Amino acid sequence: YIDKFMNYLKVEKNASPHTITNYTIDLNVFKGFLGDKDIETVDHLSLRRYLAELRAKNYSKRTVARKLASLRSFFRFLFREGHIKKNPITAVLTPKLDKKLPVFLDVAKIDRLLSAPTDKDLMGLRDRALLETLYSTGIRVSELVGLDLRDIDFISGVIKVLGKGHKERVVPIGEPALAAIKKYVDKKTGEKVNDKDAVFLNKSGGRLTDRSV
């Protein structure tokens, strides 16, 4: 059943590798808890005992909630596919999470971070372009790593981002980030980037994180 569910996540839901890994770990932990007990015999009391065991092992509320979310998706899949006659997890409540204030950097720290890479070599210019892009757009690091130069619109000041579930979205990018990217590309290719030449740039034929510089 776990294998069938993972295949469903990959093929039909187009889930990320990170999600697949976490769900596999969570469900195998639950499988270990069940032992020889069949999945069809699991009821809400079994699930509550499992949650109690997780709490006894001093898992945080956030971790318990994540493991419970994995089980919700799993049992919903089993019920929909007819592998179980009743979904036992509908009677189990998700624990309330503690609300935490976000941790952020002040302006001075941001300035020091962005100015840390040197502009005297190619690696420094690349790192500066990466940091400026990350700060300007607010995209995920995984999205930044996958960003290709052809996805940058220098005229309109936007980038095309491939996010979770392989969904594309357009995100604004500021002038300092664009300038840092241009400076890096100029150095790497030995050519000046001309905004009027093309809307989407593909001068280097690679990603910003390309190591073969």
HUHU-V10861 format. One line per field, one symbol per residue. phi: phi as a letter, one per 30 degrees, with the letter a starting at -180 (. if undefined). psi: psi as a letter, one per 30 degrees, with the letter a starting at -180 (. if undefined). A space follows every 10 residues. Layout:
# HUHU-V10861
phi = ???
psi = ???
This chain:
# HUHU-V10861
phi = .ddddddddd dcchddedde dddddddddd ddddiddddd cdbddddddd dddddddidd dddddddddd dedddddddd didbdbdddd ccddddcddc ddcbcddddd ddddcdddcc bddddddddd ddddddcidd dddddddcdd cccdddibbc cccdihccbc bdbddedddd dddddeddci bddceddadc dbdciacdce ddc
psi = eeeeeeeeee eefhlleeee eeeeeeeeee eeeebgkkff fkafeeeeee eeeeefghkl eeeeeeeeee eeeeeeeeee fgflfkjfff gkkkkkkkkk kkklkleeee eeeffeklgf leeeeeeeee eeeeeefgll eeeeegkkff gjjfefhllk kjakghkklk kkkleeeeee eeeeeeeefg lkkjefekek khefgalfgk fi.
